[in-house]
């Protein structure tokens, strides 16, 4: 199987033919529930994670909580992925496989990405956690990655364009001397975890500059590195690492486009 066909964070080369779906009020309410489950799990993980735990511990916790809240883990079994979360540490940029052998250590930059399927609709979100005291550069990287996400979100409203989001993210990241990965993007979401459109984090003319419409649901998820934007995939066929081993940070929210702006469906402050 081509690795580009089995990624959670949308690869830029993957084109889909399902088209862009506008969600009904009933579907939006279901997505609110799916996204709230994801937000709850990530908030809880951010509160319990500590040095000495393993990424496998976090994965087991996430699966248990997702199922307790009446949903199923979207990631588990997706193209054979074994976990309910992606857990990527330090220079692992995205799609790290959780393992009971992978111990979390003080100073780690830990990315936790998860998704839940509730009544056939998905919610998807990612956070980066500074484990204990991290280096000043790591702290700045995490801050900028989250800031870039919200700069992109601020552009979202009916009538805006995807490149408005992309430009805001790119400008924020590069203003601080960091790089945004160009091989991976956000995506539409709903009945399928990955739907059209691809939501870029950098300016490009290679893909359609889609106009946003009320009722669209999508994710924005910049992956920011302290060095090169070049990556490679490890032999496990999932874990993506920075080529120069520079630190990486990622944040993601699932959003609803409204007439006047947006609703952050995976808002952790509301759970």
Order of alpha helices (4+ residues) and beta strands (2+ residues): beta-alpha-alpha-beta-beta-beta-beta-beta-alpha-alpha-beta-beta-beta-beta-beta-beta-beta-beta-beta-beta
